[in-house]
Amino acid sequence: MNAEIVAIGSELLLGQIVDTNSAWMAQRLADQGINLFYKTVVGDNPERMLETITRAMERSDVVITSGGIGPTQDDLTREIVAQATARDLVLDPHLLEQIEERFRRRGFIMTENNDRQAYIPAGATPVENPNGTAPSFIVEDPRAVVFCLPGVPFEMKWLFDNELIPYLRRKFDLSESIYSRVLKVADIGESGVDDLVGHLIANSSNPTVGVLAHPGQVDVRITAKAGNRESADKLIAPLEKEVRELLGGHIFAADEQTMPGVVGELLHARGLTVAIYEGLTGGVVAQQLQEAAGTLFAQGSIGQQEAMLRRLLESNGPGASYDALQQDGAALTGQLAIAVRAQAGADLGLAVHSVPDPAQGSGDGGRRAPENLGAGRTYIAVASSTGITSRLYNFAGPGAPDKTRTAMHSLDLLRETVTRLA
């Protein structure tokens, strides 16, 4: 069976409210093995609502609407669904009694417009809403089943899990669910991952393989449809093995694991302490590292000022002069890693030093640089008992995406170093 979601409300189109309901429902449908091919947002306009719902009924087995079943004049879903299914709108006395009782229990006065919520298309199955005054209902049409839910998230979610899903499983005799394994990849971009595993994406059916990019991280999702988790795992295992062989050490975690969590586990398993110097990113890396390492986090130095850099380098002796190193970002960052390690007496020193391009943002008033991929260079170095390992990235912006990337790359280099020391 194929499902379709129709989110209703002009406030969604105006950007006044973000449509989180549809995303949440999409995930729940996927968990049940139900295909979702379309999601549509339509405003409170009768003609466009009728067109949207009618089209959805013609191409999908199940149409799930959210919103538009409240008491106000712009709550039009019940009327439009009745029109789309060629039914009259009729009063359901039992629903009206439930609404009245809810108002009585809460000590509120029920206004006449609340009566509208007890009207549903003739022949529809009413579904009581225990968390609100807007009842849900189901219309079974020869073209499709239409299940109308309220737009209030906590009301919608309860009805979805407790009424909609059980109904769909009974109605369509659903016996399979969708299960996924997510392999998390660092230090290689989305196109690079696709270049290595793209043939699996193109040629897989059950399981399927997909790629999703985040700042500093790429997820490879292997998804199987099966009757239970054990059966799904058997389907997923051969593909997972192949993906791991293709991506190797770039895979740092799976499923709910995170980069900070993985690094923290490695540090605790080996009893290694770590100290950090961090510049432009303003403590983002240090915060994640401190939360991951706990008591093994020895020291954090945050700042980009020249005076601070000079003080740190002085602890390395006269050979580590800021004046001599400032033109060589890689060498400077390596010495900063050595300095912060020595100053804290830690097993590992991590230095993150960014040099923004002074010309970035010229011509656009600097509007682009803070958002994503600011021009410049970011140097990352880890100092250990065996020497220095380092990386260079061609971005250096103060925006959230750049900070996220820098944190991911920094912790990944630390992960790589700790793994090699084992």
N, C-alpha and C positions, 0 to 999 in steps of 0.2 A: 504494500500500500504506500501511497505517496501523500504527504501532508503539505499544507500550505498555511502560512501565518498571515493574517491581515491585521495590522495594528491601526487602530482608529483614533483620530484626535488631531485637530488642527494645531494644537500646542506642540505636537511632535514635529510637524512640518515647519513650524516657526522656530524650532530650536529651543523652545522654552523648557522642554523636558526631553531627556535623552531616552531613546527606546531600548531600555535594558530588558524589558519584558521579553521581547522577541529573541534576544540573545540567550536568555535563560531558558526559554522554551525550546529553542533549537538544540541546546545541549541535552535537555531531558529527552527530547525525541530521539536524538542520536543514541543515547544510552539504551533506548528500547529497540533499537534496530529499525526505526521508522525513517524512511527517506524524506528529506525536506528539500524541495527543489526551488521553492519561491518564498520570499518574504516581501510583503508590500506594506507601505505606510500610506494611508489616505486620510484626508481631512474630513471635517464634519460637514460634508456637502452631499446632499441626497443623490444627485445624479452620478457623481464620481464614486460614491460608496456602492451604489447599485451596479455600476459598470465593473468595479473591482471585485466585488463578491461574486457576481455572475461569472466573470471570467475565471475566477479561482475555482468555482464549482465545476466548470467545464473541463478543467485540466488536472484536477487533483481529487483524490478519494476522500480526503478529510480537509475541511477548511476550519481553522481555529481563529476566531476573532478575539481581540482583547480591546476593551474600552467601548464606550457609547451605550451602556445599559443602565446608567444612573437615572436620577429623577429630573434632570434639567431639560430644557427645550432643545439643546443641541445634542442630547443623547438619543441618537437615531438608529442605532444598530438593530433593535428589535423590529422597528418598522421596515427597515430596508431588507432584512433577512426574510420577513414575511412577504414582501413584494417580490424578492428574488425567487422565492419558492412557491409563488402563487397561492398564498394562504391569507386568511383573515387574521387580524390581530385580536385575540380574545383574552378576557380576564380570567385568571386562574384563582378561584376563591381561596384555595389552600395557601398559595403564595402570598396573597394579600393578608391572610390571617397571620402568617409567619412574620411579615414585615411589621404589622401592627403590634404583635407581641414583642418584637425586638425593641420597638420604640418604648413600649410600656415598661419593659424590664430596665431600660436605661434611664427612665424618668424623663424622656423627651416628648415634646408634642409633635405628632406626625402631621405634616402639612399635606394638602391635597395632591401636590405634584408627586408625592411618593407613591401614589396609587399606580402611576405609569409603570413602575417597576414590576407590577404583578401581571402585566399584559405580555403574552408571548404568542408566537405564531400558532394557529390552530393545529392540533395534533403533535405539537412539540413536547418533548419530555422535560419537565421542570427539574432543575437541580438546585437544591437549597444551598444557600451561601451562609454558613454559620458565623462568618467573620464580618459580614456587612449586610446592607439592606438591598443590594442589587442581586437578585437571584440569577443564576446561570440557566441555560437551557440548550437542548439538543434538537436539531431538526434533521430528520433522515429523509433526504430527497433522492430520487432515482439517480441523479448525477453525482451527488456527494453527500457526506454527513457534515453538517455545520454545527460546530460546538462554540457557543458564545460565552466568553469569560469577561469578568470585570477588568478594568484597567489598573485598579489599585494593586500594587505588586504583592502584598502579603495575602490579599484575598485571592488573587489569580493563582499564586503558587500553591496555596492549600488546595484549591479546586483542581488544579492541574494534576497534582500528585495523587489526590485522594478520590477524584471522580473521573477526570479525563483519561488518565493512563489505564486504570482498571477497565473502563468502558472500551477503549480501543483494543486492549488485549482480548477481551471477550468477543467483541464485534468482529475482529479480523483474525482471531485465533493466532495471535502473535506468540511464537515460541522461541524466537531468537532475539538477542540483544547485540549491541555493538561494544566491543572492547578494544582498547588501544594501549600501545606501548610507545612512550615518547622518549627518544634518545636525544640528549641535549649536546650541542656541538659548539665549541669555542675556537677562536683564532682562525676561522675560515668563513668566508662570506656565503650568502645564499646562492649566488651563481656558482661558486666553487663546489658547494655541496651538491647542487643540481648536476654539475658536470660529472661528479663521481657516482651519484645514485640515480641520475635521471632515467636510465634505462629501466630501473625498478619501478619508478613512478609511471612510466609509459606502458609497461607490460604487466602490471599486477592487477588482479581483480578481487580476490578474497584470499589473503589480506590485500589491502591497498596501501600505498606509500605516498605520503604527502610531506611538503616542506613548508615551514612557517618561520619567517625571520623576525627577530627582536633586536634591539640595539645590543651589539656585542655577542649575540647568541642566535643560533639557528636550531629549530626543533625539527627532527625527523619523526613523523608520526606513522606508526604501522598499525593499521586498523583492521580488525577481523569481525565478521558477523558469525555468531555461533550460539548454540543453545546454552552454554555456560562458560565460565572463566577458564576452566581446564581445557575445554575443547578449543577455545580461542587461543590460548597460550601455545597449543600444539601447532596451530596454523601460523602463528606469529614467529615462533622460534627459528625456522630456517631463514626467513627474511631478516630477522634481527641479526643472526649470525653473519649474514652476507653484508649487511650495512656496517656492522662493527669492523669487519675485515677491510672494507673499503675506506672507512673514515678513521680507523685506528685510534691513536691517542687524542685526537680532536674531540672524541666523545668523553665528556667529563661527568655526566650524570644521567639518570633515567627517571621518568615519571615525576614524582613530587620532590625529588632531590634538587637542591640549588647549589650554585657555585660556592657561596659562603659556607653552606653546610658541609660540602665535600672538603673544602680546605680546612675547616675547623676539625673535622674528623681525622684528617691526615696529621695535623699538628698535634692533636691529643694522642693519637696512636703512637707517635714517635717522640712525644714529650719535648717538642721544639718550641722555643719562644721566638717572638717576632716583634720587630719595631718598624715604624714607617715614617718616612718623610713624604708629604703630599703638598703639591702646589696649587695650581689653578682650580682643581676640582673641589677645593675647600672642605675636605674632610669626609667626602662621600665614601672613598675607599677605606679610610681609617675606621669609620663607623661600622661598615660591613665586616671589616677584619676584626674589630674589637668584639662585635657580637658573636662572630664565629669562633674566635680563639679563646674568649673568656680570660682566665687568669694567665694564659700564655701570651697575651698581648702585653708587651713590655713597655712600649712607649710610642706616642704619636706626636709628630711635629708637623704643624699645618701652617702654610704661608708661602708667599711668593716673593717676599721682600728681599732685596739684595743683602741687607744687614744680617738677616737670618741665615741665608745661604753661606755667607762668609763665616759666621760663628760655627755652623755645623762643619764646614770644611776645615776650619782651623784645628779641630780635634784630630785630623788625619796627619798633621804635621805640615811643614813648610812646602812640601811637594804638592799639596792639594790647594793651590791658590785659585781663588775665584777669578781673578784677573786673567790667569793663564787658561782657565777651563771654560769661561763663559761663551766662547765661540764654538766650543765642541760639546753639543748637548749630550751626546752619548757618554763621553768621558766624565762630564760633570755629574750626570745622573748616577753613574757607577760609583763615583767617589761619595756622593750623598748617601747611597745605600751602605757603603762601608762605614761612613761616619755615624749614621743613625744606629747601625748595629753595634759599633764600638761604644758609643755613648750610653746605650741602654744595657750593654752587656748581654745582648740577645744572640740566639743562634742564627737568626736570619734578619737581614735588613732589606726593606723594600722601599724604593724611591720612585716617585711619580712626578716627573717634571715636564711641564707643558710650556711651549713657546708659541704664542699666537702670532699669526702673520700681522704685522702692524698695518698692512693695507687692507685687511679684511673688513668688509662692510662699506668700503668707500663706494659711493655711487648709489647706495640704497639706504644711507643713513644708519648703517649698522643693524638693520632690522633682521637680516637673515642669520648673522653669525650666532646669536644666542640660542637659536632654535635647534640647529642640527648641523653637524659636520662643519664647525668653524675651521677656517683655514689656519694652517700652522703645523707644528710637530709636537708629538707627545712621546717622551722617552720613559721607559719603564725598566728598572734594573732590580735584581735581587742579589744580594751579597750573602755568601755562605762560607763555610770553612773550606770549600773547594774552589772558590773564586766567584766570578760575577757572570750572571746570565742577563741578557737584555733584549729588548724589543723596541722598535720604532714604528710609530703610526703617524700618518699624514693628516691629522686633524688636531685641533686644540681649541675647542670652544667651551664657553662657560655654561651652555644650555644643558638641560636635563638629559637629552639623548647622548650628548658627548660624555657627560659625567657617567652615565650608565655604561657606555662602551668602555670607558677608561677603567672603571671599577672591575668590569668583567675581565678585561685583558690583564689587569694587574693581578687579580686573584688567580687567573689561569696560569700566569708565569710563575707565581708562587707555588701553585699546585704542581706544575711541571718540575720545579726545582726540588720540592720536598719528595716527590715520587722518585726522582733520580738519586737522591741522597740515601734512600732506603737500601 
